[in-house]
Amino acid sequence: MYASTKSRRKSTNNPTNTSSILTPSNNVHSSSANTLSDDQRQEIKEAFDLFDTDKDGSIDYHELKVAFRALGFDLKKPEVLKLLRDHDRRGDGLMEFDDFYKIMTDKISSRDPAEEIRKAFTLFDEHGTGKITLSSLRRVAKELGEPLDEEELQAMIDEFDLDQDGAINQQEFFSIMTDEV
């Protein structure tokens, strides 16, 4: 029923733009559990608008799933279908922006900042060594399309490597992400 009530759309890139690979994200922590930053509100609107290609103010199951993923939530099919059923006001298999915004506000507000930071650390620490090395930092920069040269990457390691072992451990990373450096 919810498989695709709108025409199929081409896959698009992630609407979020990562400007720096070792700086706190607006998604990781907010000043209040119930308050979103202007950037977070804008991200929600941009994600919805990106997948509402016919600009009718609603998105279908596939668009909803991709919009969630674009905002950092990888929901399973049953979860997405339940949300869609619970918020399908017109019975047409579509979700309107107001409902999407409320759901995303609740999800973002209920994130555990420490858990989000741990998840981010694992993206850098692909081999499970407990360290972010120059090599892993280079890999992530390349994956994100960040045009950083070797000196800039090494400067990041040097700046945040508090125990001076040549890599960034999880505690150092946590300090970076929570502005405690």
N, C-alpha and C positions, 0 to 999 in steps of 0.2 A: 504494500500500500504506500509506504513512504519512500520506496526505492528511488523514484525520480519523477516528480510531478512537474518539474520544469525541464526545459531542454538541457541536454548535456553541455557542459562547459569545459573548455580546455584547462588543464592544470596550470596554476600560476605559482610564482615564487612566493616565499614567505613575505608578508607585508611588513614585518618588523625589520628595522635596520639597525644592526649592531655597529655602533660607532667606535667602540674600543673593546678589546677583548679581556682586559683586566681592570675593569672599573665596575662599581656597583650598578646593578640594573634597577630600573624603576619597578620591575616586576618582583624583585626579591623582598623588598621591605617597604612598608608604607607607614606614615606617621600614626595612623590609627587603624584598628582592625576593620572599621566600617567606612573608611574614607579612602577614595582612590585619588591618586595624583591626576593632574591635568593630562599628563602623558599617558597614563593608563586609560583614562576615559577616551582619549583620542585614539589609542591603539584599538580599543574595542570597536569604536565607530568605523575606523579604517578597515578592520578585518571584516566587519559585516558588509560594508559598502563594496569591498573588493569582490566578495562572492555573490552579492546581490547584483548580478550583471545586468539584469533587465530593469533595475532600479524601481521595483514595485514595493519595496519595503519588507520583503519576506525572502527567506531562504529555505531550501528543501533539505532532506536528510544528508545528502552527500556534501552539500555546501556547508551545512552546520558542522559536520564532522571535521572538515578541513579548516573551518574558521576556529574551532576549538583547538585543533593542533597548532594553527598559526599563533595562537595566544598562549601556547605552552601546556595545553591539556590534551592528553592522548586518551580520550574516552573510548571504551569498548562499544561495539554496536548496540548491545541491549541498553546501555546507559543513554546513548544518544536517542534511540527510539523512544525510551521512556520520557525523556525530556521533551521530545517533539510531541508525543501523545498528550502529555500533561499541559503543554502550552499551545496546542493547536486550536485556537479559538474558533476558526471557521470550518474546521473539519476537512481541510484541503491538503493536509500533510505538510504545511509550511509554518515556519516560525517568524513572527514579526520582530522588528528591531527592539521594541520596548521589553519584550520577554527575554530576548537574547542579552540585552544590556543588564537586566536584573540578574539573570543566571550568572553571567560573567562577573558582575560585581560581587556576588556572593562567593563564587569560586576563588577569585583573586584575593578577597578579604580573608578567606579562611585558610589561605596557604600558610604553611609553617616555614618561616624564613630560614631557619637552620636547615631544614630538609631540602629546601630549594638550593641552598648553597652547597650542600653535600652532593646533590644531583649534578650541579654545574661542575663541581670538582671532578666527578667521574668522567665527564665529557673530555676534560683535559688529560686525565690520568688513564689513558686507554689500556695500559698494561697492568694496572692495579698495583703499582709500586708505592703509592702513597705520596708521590712527588710529581710536580709539574716541571719537566725539564725544558731546556731550550728547544730540543727536538719536538716535544709535544706542543709547546707554545707555537712553534713554527707551523706545525700541522693544523692547529686550530685557526691560526691567522689565515692560512691559505684556504681552509674550508669556508671561512666567513668572508673571504674576498677582501681581507684587510691588507692593503699594500704596505707592509712593514718590512724594513730591511733588517739584516742580521744585527746591526748595532742597536736598533730600536728594541728588538726582541730581547737582546742581552741586557739592555738598560732596564727593562721591566723586571727581569729576573733579579738583577743586582739591587734594584730599588726595594723589592719586597721580600727578598731572601734574608730574613732577619737572623737566622742562625748561620748564614754564610756557608752553606754546604753546596751551593751551585744550583739549587732547585727550590721550588716553592712547595712546602708541605701543606697538609690540610689546615692546620691552625693558622699558618701565614695567609693562606687563601681566604679563610674565614675573616681574618682581620682586614684584608683588602676589601672584601665584599660588604663589610659592615662599617667601613670608614674608621677603623680603629688603628690605622697605621700612622 
